[in-house]
Amino acid sequence: MSSEEVDQEQPTKAEHAEEEGRARACPACGAEARREEARFCSTCGRALEDSYLPADALRASYHLQHRPVARRKSQGPQRPKIQMTSSFSTPQGNGPATTALAFMTYSLVPYLGILFCPGAVLLGTVGLIYSLRAPQRGGRSAAYASITFGLLILGVQVLLWWIIIKVPEWTRPF
């Protein structure tokens, strides 16, 4: 074998450096590693040793690969936390009233919601009785709302079912 054939088989130092440079690129976002001993991408936070996964480009674009970073508390003026509260969404100790609200929400589904209306009214009544006996637990307004809207939605659901039953009669010729 000649020395030219041996040289062609073994990569040169420049080619080897190019291969290492490509190996040090992030498989997710394609950014070059800033340090040779870097283990994570400085752009997206993905491990440089891992292989490419199909969703890497998408995850890197949303920066979903970062590890949680502890934030420093600023010494400047603190903004007050804004908490949105509602009488229906506050945590309550009245389980039946909260469950009645869920039943009332599910009863809004046309036609199938009729199955949840009686549960909303029944659990709303149980929650109302529970809130009258233990007022510190709360949930009275949620119980009243679920009873009221449960009955109202039940009426609408019965009307919808009545229309379905009557449509074949209305389509017949006289």
C-alpha positions in Angstrom: 0.0 0.0 0.0 1.2 3.4 -0.7 1.3 6.3 1.8 -1.4 8.1 -0.2 -3.9 5.3 0.3 -3.3 5.2 4.1 -3.7 9.0 4.3 -7.0 8.8 2.5 -8.4 6.2 4.9 -7.5 8.2 8.1 -9.1 11.6 8.6 -6.8 14.6 8.9 -6.7 16.7 12.1 -8.9 19.4 10.4 -11.5 16.8 9.4 -11.5 15.4 13.0 -11.9 18.9 14.5 -14.9 19.4 12.1 -16.5 16.2 13.2 -16.0 17.1 16.9 -17.5 20.6 16.2 -20.6 18.9 14.7 -20.8 16.5 17.6 -20.8 19.5 20.0 -23.8 21.1 18.3 -27.1 20.8 20.1 -29.3 18.1 18.6 -32.4 20.0 19.3 -31.8 23.6 18.2 -28.5 23.3 16.4 -26.6 25.9 18.5 -22.9 25.4 18.9 -21.6 24.6 22.3 -19.8 27.6 23.9 -17.3 25.5 25.9 -15.7 22.2 25.0 -16.7 20.6 28.3 -20.3 21.8 28.1 -22.9 19.2 28.9 -26.0 21.2 28.2 -27.0 23.6 25.4 -26.8 27.3 26.4 -29.7 28.1 24.1 -32.3 25.5 24.9 -30.9 23.6 27.9 -30.9 20.2 26.2 -28.2 17.6 27.0 -25.6 17.7 24.3 -24.8 14.0 24.6 -28.3 12.9 23.8 -29.4 12.0 20.3 -32.0 13.8 18.3 -35.7 13.2 19.1 -38.5 14.1 16.7 -40.1 16.8 18.9 -36.7 18.5 19.8 -37.1 21.4 17.4 -40.5 22.2 18.7 -39.6 21.8 22.3 -36.5 24.0 21.8 -38.5 26.7 20.2 -40.7 26.9 23.3 -37.7 26.5 25.7 -39.3 23.5 27.3 -36.0 21.8 27.9 -34.7 24.1 30.6 -34.2 22.9 34.1 -36.1 24.9 36.7 -34.0 27.9 37.7 -34.2 29.4 41.2 -35.1 33.0 40.8 -33.5 35.7 43.0 -35.7 38.0 44.9 -35.3 41.5 43.6 -34.5 44.2 46.1 -36.7 46.6 44.4 -40.4 47.3 45.2 -42.5 44.2 45.2 -45.6 44.0 43.1 -48.6 42.7 45.0 -49.9 39.3 44.0 -53.2 39.6 42.3 -55.6 36.9 43.3 -58.9 36.5 41.4 -61.5 35.1 43.7 -65.1 34.1 43.1 -67.7 32.9 45.5 -68.0 29.7 43.5 -64.3 28.9 43.0 -63.0 29.4 46.6 -61.9 26.2 48.3 -64.8 25.1 50.5 -65.3 22.4 53.0 -68.7 21.7 51.5 -68.2 18.8 49.2 -71.8 18.2 48.2 -72.2 21.8 47.1 -68.9 21.7 45.0 -70.0 18.4 43.4 -73.4 19.9 42.7 -71.7 22.7 40.8 -69.8 20.1 38.7 -73.1 18.3 38.0 -74.7 21.7 37.0 -71.8 22.3 34.6 -72.1 18.9 33.0 -75.9 19.3 32.6 -75.2 22.1 30.1 -74.5 19.5 27.4 -77.5 19.4 25.1 -79.7 16.3 25.3 -77.2 14.3 27.4 -77.2 16.9 30.2 -80.6 15.8 31.3 -78.8 12.9 33.1 -76.9 15.4 35.3 -79.7 17.8 36.2 -81.3 15.6 39.0 -77.8 15.1 40.5 -77.2 18.9 40.5 -80.5 19.5 42.3 -80.2 16.6 44.7 -76.6 17.4 45.7 -77.3 21.1 45.8 -80.1 20.4 48.3 -77.7 18.2 50.4 -75.1 20.9 50.2 -77.6 23.6 51.3 -78.7 21.5 54.3 -75.0 20.9 55.2 -74.2 24.6 54.9 -77.2 25.5 57.2 -76.0 23.0 59.8 -72.3 24.0 59.6 -72.1 27.6 58.4 -68.3 27.8 58.9 -67.9 25.3 56.0 -69.5 27.7 53.4 -70.9 26.6 50.1 -74.4 28.1 50.6 -74.2 30.3 47.5 -72.9 27.4 45.4 -75.7 25.2 46.7 -78.4 27.8 45.8 -76.8 28.3 42.3 -76.7 24.6 41.6 -80.3 24.1 42.7 -81.6 27.1 40.7 -79.7 26.5 37.5 -80.2 22.7 37.8 -84.0 23.2 37.7 -83.7 25.8 34.9 -81.5 23.6 32.8 -83.7 20.6 33.5 -86.7 22.6 32.0 -84.6 23.5 28.9 -83.5 19.9 28.5 -87.1 18.5 28.8 -88.1 21.1 26.1 -85.3 19.9 23.8 -86.3 16.2 24.3 -90.0 17.2 23.7 -89.0 18.8 20.4 -87.1 15.7 19.3 -90.2 13.6 20.0 -92.6 16.0 18.2 -90.5 16.6 15.1 -91.7 13.4 13.3 -95.3 14.3 14.0 -94.8 17.9 12.6 -93.2 16.6 9.4 -96.2 14.4 8.4 -98.5 15.9 5.9 -102.0 16.8 7.0 
